[in-house]
Amino acid sequence: MASLTLGSPAPDFTLDDCNGNTVSLSDLKGKKVLLYFFTSPGGGN
């Protein structure tokens, strides 16, 4: 994957929402989206 720079568009990806529906970032085009990434201590083992 190519590295991203500040201000560049986010790559499209697909995830399941809280209700189990599949949502792609491209489905939300034109809407405000907050992306929150986190990790657990110890690498999630």
PDB file of N, H, CA, C and O in Angstrom:
ATOM      1  N   MET A   1       0.841  -1.168   0.000  1.00  0.00           N
ATOM      2  CA  MET A   1       0.000   0.000   0.000  1.00  0.00           C
ATOM      3  C   MET A   1       0.889   1.235   0.000  1.00  0.00           C
ATOM      4  O   MET A   1       1.880   1.303   0.727  1.00  0.00           O
ATOM      5  N   ALA A   2       0.527   2.193  -0.811  1.00  0.00           N
ATOM      6  H   ALA A   2      -0.279   2.138  -1.401  1.00  0.00           H
ATOM      7  CA  ALA A   2       1.279   3.436  -0.866  1.00  0.00           C
ATOM      8  C   ALA A   2       1.045   4.230   0.419  1.00  0.00           C
ATOM      9  O   ALA A   2      -0.032   4.169   1.011  1.00  0.00           O
ATOM     10  N   SER A   3       2.055   4.964   0.834  1.00  0.00           N
ATOM     11  H   SER A   3       2.931   5.013   0.353  1.00  0.00           H
ATOM     12  CA  SER A   3       1.885   5.766   2.047  1.00  0.00           C
ATOM     13  C   SER A   3       0.995   6.969   1.752  1.00  0.00           C
ATOM     14  O   SER A   3       0.933   7.456   0.623  1.00  0.00           O
ATOM     15  N   LEU A   4       0.319   7.429   2.779  1.00  0.00           N
ATOM     16  H   LEU A   4       0.370   7.033   3.696  1.00  0.00           H
ATOM     17  CA  LEU A   4      -0.575   8.573   2.653  1.00  0.00           C
ATOM     18  C   LEU A   4       0.101   9.829   3.168  1.00  0.00           C
ATOM     19  O   LEU A   4       0.985   9.771   4.023  1.00  0.00           O
ATOM     20  N   THR A   5      -0.320  10.945   2.644  1.00  0.00           N
ATOM     21  H   THR A   5      -1.038  10.991   1.949  1.00  0.00           H
ATOM     22  CA  THR A   5       0.165  12.214   3.140  1.00  0.00           C
ATOM     23  C   THR A   5      -1.018  13.008   3.679  1.00  0.00           C
ATOM     24  O   THR A   5      -2.161  12.790   3.277  1.00  0.00           O
ATOM     25  N   LEU A   6      -0.737  13.916   4.576  1.00  0.00           N
ATOM     26  H   LEU A   6       0.191  14.094   4.902  1.00  0.00           H
ATOM     27  CA  LEU A   6      -1.762  14.753   5.171  1.00  0.00           C
ATOM     28  C   LEU A   6      -2.564  15.457   4.080  1.00  0.00           C
ATOM     29  O   LEU A   6      -1.992  16.097   3.198  1.00  0.00           O
ATOM     30  N   GLY A   7      -3.863  15.340   4.141  1.00  0.00           N
ATOM     31  H   GLY A   7      -4.328  14.820   4.858  1.00  0.00           H
ATOM     32  CA  GLY A   7      -4.739  15.987   3.177  1.00  0.00           C
ATOM     33  C   GLY A   7      -5.092  15.146   1.970  1.00  0.00           C
ATOM     34  O   GLY A   7      -5.934  15.541   1.163  1.00  0.00           O
ATOM     35  N   SER A   8      -4.453  13.979   1.834  1.00  0.00           N
ATOM     36  H   SER A   8      -3.770  13.658   2.489  1.00  0.00           H
ATOM     37  CA  SER A   8      -4.775  13.117   0.695  1.00  0.00           C
ATOM     38  C   SER A   8      -6.046  12.326   0.991  1.00  0.00           C
ATOM     39  O   SER A   8      -6.352  12.061   2.153  1.00  0.00           O
ATOM     40  N   PRO A   9      -6.787  11.946  -0.047  1.00  0.00           N
ATOM     41  CA  PRO A   9      -8.010  11.164   0.172  1.00  0.00           C
ATOM     42  C   PRO A   9      -7.702   9.811   0.808  1.00  0.00           C
ATOM     43  O   PRO A   9      -6.680   9.192   0.511  1.00  0.00           O
ATOM     44  N   ALA A  10      -8.589   9.365   1.676  1.00  0.00           N
ATOM     45  H   ALA A  10      -9.419   9.868   1.916  1.00  0.00           H
ATOM     46  CA  ALA A  10      -8.437   8.049   2.298  1.00  0.00           C
ATOM     47  C   ALA A  10      -8.769   6.974   1.265  1.00  0.00           C
ATOM     48  O   ALA A  10      -9.665   7.172   0.444  1.00  0.00           O
ATOM     49  N   PRO A  11      -8.069   5.847   1.289  1.00  0.00           N
ATOM     50  CA  PRO A  11      -8.413   4.753   0.377  1.00  0.00           C
ATOM     51  C   PRO A  11      -9.767   4.146   0.762  1.00  0.00           C
ATOM     52  O   PRO A  11     -10.137   4.137   1.935  1.00  0.00           O
ATOM     53  N   ASP A  12     -10.490   3.646  -0.221  1.00  0.00           N
ATOM     54  H   ASP A  12     -10.189   3.652  -1.175  1.00  0.00           H
ATOM     55  CA  ASP A  12     -11.787   3.039   0.054  1.00  0.00           C
ATOM     56  C   ASP A  12     -11.593   1.727   0.808  1.00  0.00           C
ATOM     57  O   ASP A  12     -10.670   0.967   0.517  1.00  0.00           O
ATOM     58  N   PHE A  13     -12.464   1.466   1.774  1.00  0.00           N
ATOM     59  H   PHE A  13     -13.214   2.083   2.010  1.00  0.00           H
ATOM     60  CA  PHE A  13     -12.451   0.204   2.509  1.00  0.00           C
ATOM     61  C   PHE A  13     -13.869  -0.135   2.915  1.00  0.00           C
ATOM     62  O   PHE A  13     -14.746   0.729   2.896  1.00  0.00           O
ATOM     63  N   THR A  14     -14.101  -1.382   3.281  1.00  0.00           N
ATOM     64  H   THR A  14     -13.388  -2.083   3.297  1.00  0.00           H
ATOM     65  CA  THR A  14     -15.423  -1.869   3.647  1.00  0.00           C
ATOM     66  C   THR A  14     -15.356  -2.533   5.021  1.00  0.00           C
ATOM     67  O   THR A  14     -14.447  -3.315   5.299  1.00  0.00           O
ATOM     68  N   LEU A  15     -16.331  -2.213   5.879  1.00  0.00           N
ATOM     69  H   LEU A  15     -17.069  -1.578   5.653  1.00  0.00           H
ATOM     70  CA  LEU A  15     -16.430  -2.792   7.217  1.00  0.00           C
ATOM     71  C   LEU A  15     -17.892  -3.073   7.527  1.00  0.00           C
ATOM     72  O   LEU A  15     -18.786  -2.598   6.828  1.00  0.00           O
ATOM     73  N   ASP A  16     -18.128  -3.843   8.572  1.00  0.00           N
ATOM     74  H   ASP A  16     -17.401  -4.229   9.140  1.00  0.00           H
ATOM     75  CA  ASP A  16     -19.482  -4.068   9.060  1.00  0.00           C
ATOM     76  C   ASP A  16     -19.793  -3.032  10.132  1.00  0.00           C
ATOM     77  O   ASP A  16     -18.957  -2.741  10.987  1.00  0.00           O
ATOM     78  N   ASP A  17     -21.022  -2.468  10.079  1.00  0.00           N
ATOM     79  H   ASP A  17     -21.702  -2.704   9.384  1.00  0.00           H
ATOM     80  CA  ASP A  17     -21.418  -1.514  11.109  1.00  0.00           C
ATOM     81  C   ASP A  17     -21.942  -2.258  12.340  1.00  0.00           C
ATOM     82  O   ASP A  17     -21.896  -3.487  12.392  1.00  0.00           O
ATOM     83  N   CYS A  18     -22.433  -1.520  13.316  1.00  0.00           N
ATOM     84  H   CYS A  18     -22.470  -0.522  13.274  1.00  0.00           H
ATOM     85  CA  CYS A  18     -22.905  -2.113  14.581  1.00  0.00           C
ATOM     86  C   CYS A  18     -24.078  -3.059  14.394  1.00  0.00           C
ATOM     87  O   CYS A  18     -24.328  -3.915  15.243  1.00  0.00           O
ATOM     88  N   ASN A  19     -24.798  -2.914  13.293  1.00  0.00           N
ATOM     89  H   ASN A  19     -24.595  -2.219  12.604  1.00  0.00           H
ATOM     90  CA  ASN A  19     -25.965  -3.758  13.023  1.00  0.00           C
ATOM     91  C   ASN A  19     -25.649  -4.906  12.077  1.00  0.00           C
ATOM     92  O   ASN A  19     -26.551  -5.643  11.678  1.00  0.00           O
ATOM     93  N   GLY A  20     -24.368  -5.069  11.707  1.00  0.00           N
ATOM     94  H   GLY A  20     -23.636  -4.470  12.031  1.00  0.00           H
ATOM     95  CA  GLY A  20     -23.971  -6.149  10.818  1.00  0.00           C
ATOM     96  C   GLY A  20     -24.119  -5.835   9.341  1.00  0.00           C
ATOM     97  O   GLY A  20     -23.930  -6.715   8.501  1.00  0.00           O
ATOM     98  N   ASN A  21     -24.458  -4.579   9.005  1.00  0.00           N
ATOM     99  H   ASN A  21     -24.612  -3.864   9.688  1.00  0.00           H
ATOM    100  CA  ASN A  21     -24.574  -4.179   7.605  1.00  0.00           C
ATOM    101  C   ASN A  21     -23.207  -3.802   7.060  1.00  0.00           C
ATOM    102  O   ASN A  21     -22.411  -3.181   7.765  1.00  0.00           O
ATOM    103  N   THR A  22     -22.926  -4.166   5.823  1.00  0.00           N
ATOM    104  H   THR A  22     -23.573  -4.670   5.251  1.00  0.00           H
ATOM    105  CA  THR A  22     -21.659  -3.821   5.194  1.00  0.00           C
ATOM    106  C   THR A  22     -21.725  -2.397   4.670  1.00  0.00           C
ATOM    107  O   THR A  22     -22.659  -2.027   3.958  1.00  0.00           O
ATOM    108  N   VAL A  23     -20.716  -1.598   5.031  1.00  0.00           N
ATOM    109  H   VAL A  23     -19.958  -1.898   5.609  1.00  0.00           H
ATOM    110  CA  VAL A  23     -20.644  -0.201   4.620  1.00  0.00           C
ATOM    111  C   VAL A  23     -19.254   0.074   4.069  1.00  0.00           C
ATOM    112  O   VAL A  23     -18.250  -0.301   4.675  1.00  0.00           O
ATOM    113  N   SER A  24     -19.202   0.732   2.917  1.00  0.00           N
ATOM    114  H   SER A  24     -20.017   1.036   2.425  1.00  0.00           H
ATOM    115  CA  SER A  24     -17.927   1.150   2.332  1.00  0.00           C
ATOM    116  C   SER A  24     -17.740   2.639   2.554  1.00  0.00           C
ATOM    117  O   SER A  24     -18.715   3.387   2.628  1.00  0.00           O
ATOM    118  N   LEU A  25     -16.505   3.068   2.658  1.00  0.00           N
ATOM    119  H   LEU A  25     -15.713   2.460   2.597  1.00  0.00           H
ATOM    120  CA  LEU A  25     -16.235   4.486   2.796  1.00  0.00           C
ATOM    121  C   LEU A  25     -16.818   5.241   1.610  1.00  0.00           C
ATOM    122  O   LEU A  25     -17.320   6.353   1.778  1.00  0.00           O
ATOM    123  N   SER A  26     -16.761   4.665   0.424  1.00  0.00           N
ATOM    124  H   SER A  26     -16.353   3.763   0.288  1.00  0.00           H
ATOM    125  CA  SER A  26     -17.304   5.327  -0.765  1.00  0.00           C
ATOM    126  C   SER A  26     -18.818   5.498  -0.688  1.00  0.00           C
ATOM    127  O   SER A  26     -19.364   6.382  -1.348  1.00  0.00           O
ATOM    128  N   ASP A  27     -19.514   4.672   0.104  1.00  0.00           N
ATOM    129  H   ASP A  27     -19.071   3.953   0.641  1.00  0.00           H
ATOM    130  CA  ASP A  27     -20.960   4.825   0.294  1.00  0.00           C
ATOM    131  C   ASP A  27     -21.293   6.130   1.019  1.00  0.00           C
ATOM    132  O   ASP A  27     -22.416   6.627   0.929  1.00  0.00           O
ATOM    133  N   LEU A  28     -20.322   6.677   1.732  1.00  0.00           N
ATOM    134  H   LEU A  28     -19.410   6.274   1.805  1.00  0.00           H
ATOM    135  CA  LEU A  28     -20.542   7.859   2.554  1.00  0.00           C
ATOM    136  C   LEU A  28     -20.023   9.130   1.894  1.00  0.00           C
ATOM    137  O   LEU A  28     -19.897  10.164   2.550  1.00  0.00           O
ATOM    138  N   LYS A  29     -19.723   9.061   0.603  1.00  0.00           N
ATOM    139  H   LYS A  29     -19.825   8.222   0.069  1.00  0.00           H
ATOM    140  CA  LYS A  29     -19.180  10.214  -0.112  1.00  0.00           C
ATOM    141  C   LYS A  29     -20.118  11.413   0.037  1.00  0.00           C
ATOM    142  O   LYS A  29     -21.328  11.292  -0.154  1.00  0.00           O
ATOM    143  N   GLY A  30     -19.546  12.570   0.379  1.00  0.00           N
ATOM    144  H   GLY A  30     -18.563  12.668   0.534  1.00  0.00           H
ATOM    145  CA  GLY A  30     -20.312  13.786   0.564  1.00  0.00           C
ATOM    146  C   GLY A  30     -20.798  13.986   1.988  1.00  0.00           C
ATOM    147  O   GLY A  30     -21.368  15.028   2.310  1.00  0.00           O
ATOM    148  N   LYS A  31     -20.577  12.988   2.851  1.00  0.00           N
ATOM    149  H   LYS A  31     -20.114  12.141   2.589  1.00  0.00           H
ATOM    150  CA  LYS A  31     -20.981  13.096   4.254  1.00  0.00           C
ATOM    151  C   LYS A  31     -19.732  13.248   5.123  1.00  0.00           C
ATOM    152  O   LYS A  31     -18.639  12.846   4.725  1.00  0.00           O
ATOM    153  N   LYS A  32     -19.899  13.822   6.292  1.00  0.00           N
ATOM    154  H   LYS A  32     -20.787  14.149   6.615  1.00  0.00           H
ATOM    155  CA  LYS A  32     -18.788  13.928   7.231  1.00  0.00           C
ATOM    156  C   LYS A  32     -18.585  12.581   7.896  1.00  0.00           C
ATOM    157  O   LYS A  32     -19.542  11.948   8.343  1.00  0.00           O
ATOM    158  N   VAL A  33     -17.335  12.144   7.959  1.00  0.00           N
ATOM    159  H   VAL A  33     -16.558  12.657   7.596  1.00  0.00           H
ATOM    160  CA  VAL A  33     -16.999  10.832   8.516  1.00  0.00           C
ATOM    161  C   VAL A  33     -15.847  10.999   9.500  1.00  0.00           C
ATOM    162  O   VAL A  33     -14.846  11.647   9.197  1.00  0.00           O
ATOM    163  N   LEU A  34     -16.000  10.410  10.672  1.00  0.00           N
ATOM    164  H   LEU A  34     -16.813   9.883  10.919  1.00  0.00           H
ATOM    165  CA  LEU A  34     -14.928  10.397  11.664  1.00  0.00           C
ATOM    166  C   LEU A  34     -14.354   8.987  11.698  1.00  0.00           C
ATOM    167  O   LEU A  34     -15.077   8.023  11.950  1.00  0.00           O
ATOM    168  N   LEU A  35     -13.062   8.869  11.445  1.00  0.00           N
ATOM    169  H   LEU A  35     -12.475   9.653  11.240  1.00  0.00           H
ATOM    170  CA  LEU A  35     -12.382   7.574  11.511  1.00  0.00           C
ATOM    171  C   LEU A  35     -11.609   7.518  12.816  1.00  0.00           C
ATOM    172  O   LEU A  35     -10.801   8.399  13.109  1.00  0.00           O
ATOM    173  N   TYR A  36     -11.862   6.483  13.592  1.00  0.00           N
ATOM    174  H   TYR A  36     -12.518   5.768  13.353  1.00  0.00           H
ATOM    175  CA  TYR A  36     -11.214   6.324  14.894  1.00  0.00           C
ATOM    176  C   TYR A  36     -10.541   4.963  14.913  1.00  0.00           C
ATOM    177  O   TYR A  36     -11.214   3.932  14.908  1.00  0.00           O
ATOM    178  N   PHE A  37      -9.225   4.959  14.935  1.00  0.00           N
ATOM    179  H   PHE A  37      -8.679   5.796  14.939  1.00  0.00           H
ATOM    180  CA  PHE A  37      -8.448   3.727  14.958  1.00  0.00           C
ATOM    181  C   PHE A  37      -7.810   3.573  16.330  1.00  0.00           C
ATOM    182  O   PHE A  37      -7.337   4.545  16.918  1.00  0.00           O
ATOM    183  N   PHE A  38      -7.802   2.356  16.830  1.00  0.00           N
ATOM    184  H   PHE A  38      -8.186   1.566  16.352  1.00  0.00           H
ATOM    185  CA  PHE A  38      -7.207   2.109  18.138  1.00  0.00           C
ATOM    186  C   PHE A  38      -6.587   0.725  18.145  1.00  0.00           C
ATOM    187  O   PHE A  38      -6.831  -0.092  17.258  1.00  0.00           O
ATOM    188  N   THR A  39      -5.788   0.482  19.156  1.00  0.00           N
ATOM    189  H   THR A  39      -5.589   1.146  19.878  1.00  0.00           H
ATOM    190  CA  THR A  39      -5.194  -0.822  19.345  1.00  0.00           C
ATOM    191  C   THR A  39      -5.191  -1.130  20.842  1.00  0.00           C
ATOM    192  O   THR A  39      -5.255  -0.226  21.676  1.00  0.00           O
ATOM    193  N   SER A  40      -5.118  -2.384  21.156  1.00  0.00           N
ATOM    194  H   SER A  40      -5.066  -3.118  20.478  1.00  0.00           H
ATOM    195  CA  SER A  40      -5.039  -2.755  22.564  1.00  0.00           C
ATOM    196  C   SER A  40      -3.577  -2.976  22.947  1.00  0.00           C
ATOM    197  O   SER A  40      -2.765  -3.342  22.097  1.00  0.00           O
ATOM    198  N   PRO A  41      -3.236  -2.760  24.211  1.00  0.00           N
ATOM    199  CA  PRO A  41      -1.864  -3.012  24.645  1.00  0.00           C
ATOM    200  C   PRO A  41      -1.474  -4.473  24.394  1.00  0.00           C
ATOM    201  O   PRO A  41      -2.291  -5.381  24.550  1.00  0.00           O
ATOM    202  N   GLY A  42      -0.252  -4.676  24.015  1.00  0.00           N
ATOM    203  H   GLY A  42       0.412  -3.938  23.889  1.00  0.00           H
ATOM    204  CA  GLY A  42       0.228  -6.028  23.793  1.00  0.00           C
ATOM    205  C   GLY A  42      -0.088  -6.564  22.403  1.00  0.00           C
ATOM    206  O   GLY A  42       0.079  -7.757  22.150  1.00  0.00           O
ATOM    207  N   GLY A  43      -0.537  -5.708  21.508  1.00  0.00           N
ATOM    208  H   GLY A  43      -0.672  -4.739  21.713  1.00  0.00           H
ATOM    209  CA  GLY A  43      -0.767  -6.141  20.133  1.00  0.00           C
ATOM    210  C   GLY A  43      -2.025  -6.955  19.940  1.00  0.00           C
ATOM    211  O   GLY A  43      -2.188  -7.580  18.892  1.00  0.00           O
ATOM    212  N   GLY A  44      -2.921  -6.972  20.912  1.00  0.00           N
ATOM    213  H   GLY A  44      -2.788  -6.464  21.763  1.00  0.00           H
ATOM    214  CA  GLY A  44      -4.190  -7.664  20.756  1.00  0.00           C
ATOM    215  C   GLY A  44      -4.102  -9.176  20.899  1.00  0.00           C
ATOM    216  O   GLY A  44      -4.966  -9.895  20.396  1.00  0.00           O
ATOM    217  N   ASN A  45      -3.075  -9.667  21.576  1.00  0.00           N
ATOM    218  H   ASN A  45      -2.373  -9.084  21.984  1.00  0.00           H
ATOM    219  CA  ASN A  45      -2.939 -11.109  21.771  1.00  0.00           C
ATOM    220  C   ASN A  45      -3.936 -11.637  22.756  1.00  0.00           C
ATOM    221  O   ASN A  45      -3.955 -12.836  23.033  1.00  0.00           O
TER     222      ASN A  45
END
